[in-house]
Amino acid sequence: MKISLSHTTSQFEKDFIGLQSKLKAKAIRKIRLFESDCFNSTLNTHKLNSVINNFWSFSVDRNYRVIFRFLPNREAIYYRIGLHKIYQELEKMF
């Protein structure tokens, strides 16, 4: 599936700004890959469980993840980017 339009939350933008430049570049490449092929095997795209079961995640690298939701009309919104602890932080919001 290809994403036709993507959106970001202010929290995602804050998370992204805080990344080191090499990680930012890698994240941009992975986001572009995600938007052209959401379920590319290198992304490990998967649905999350528990309180945040309407959210999905894909891997930037071994440690960093992007948390997002699919929207209608092949759109997506990015909520967080960061280490695994962002899952717990997002659960607290909901």
PyMOL commands that set and color helices and strands:
alter all, ss='L'
color gray80, all
select helices_A, chain A and resi 10-17+21-36+41-43+50-52+86-93
alter helices_A, ss='H'
color red, helices_A
select strands_A, chain A and resi 5-8+46-47+56-59+65-71+75-82
alter strands_A, ss='S'
color yellow, strands_A
deselect
rebuild
show_as cartoon
